[in-house]
Amino acid sequence: MTTLAPGPRFGRSPRLGGPPRRLWWTLVPLLLLLPLLWLLFTSCQRQEDPAPVSGRLGDYALEGKRGKECLRLTLMVDSSGSMQDYAGARDAALARLVPWLATNLRDTDELSVVDFAETATVRLPPTTANSARAPAATGVADGGGTLLAPALAQVDAFSGTRCRTALLLLSDAQVTDVPTTEPAARALLRQHRISDVKLLVPGPDIDVPDSWLTAFPDAQPRKFDGYDADATAVAIGRTVAELTGQKLSR
């Protein structure tokens, strides 16, 4: 009688291996971070941009502490042909600015105003902010380019001061004698004992030359509606707040 011998036993199917241990060590920290990432995302979604500063300058005041150093604020008013369309609103803004400064700056702070184009004239010599009066515009020669040098010469002729001197240019920065490098610009400011430079540009569509941004990278343009006296005055007020290290608050 023939017997059937048992055939070979089939082996067990190989089990699929789990993920490598190194992969787990990578995934676990990521899984733990997910709740934190979600919280950060939702908090960013809830954060709103600060409300834009608008309205009248008289609606605002400087708030917050500032250092002991006094400020000599020198407004350099670009009176060249390219800026003539903004002259009316600009001068109206200065008329609103002067009494505002009298109540928001210290008795030791000073204000001066220089008109410049090809030449430069002093509209208001350094005067304590609490006694300044809005001056009328002065005539300057135009046609040979807009130059910083004559305006800086007028600043040099001012009486000496222990205050920090800040230049605030109301201009489109079409300046033909701007320094070609940042080190040269810094040297120029030291030569004229100027601590800060700010640039206010009266139009969002005005292109500031690369030469200005190369020389004064810290004086990035603050653009505003130069046809609006209130917008002009508020833009100046915001810049003054930056110079004093304070906030412009309603």
Summary of the structure (lengths in Angstrom):
residues: 250
radius of gyration: 31.5
end to end distance: 112.2
largest distance: 133.4
contacts: 684
relative contact order: 0.17
helix: 37%
strand: 19%
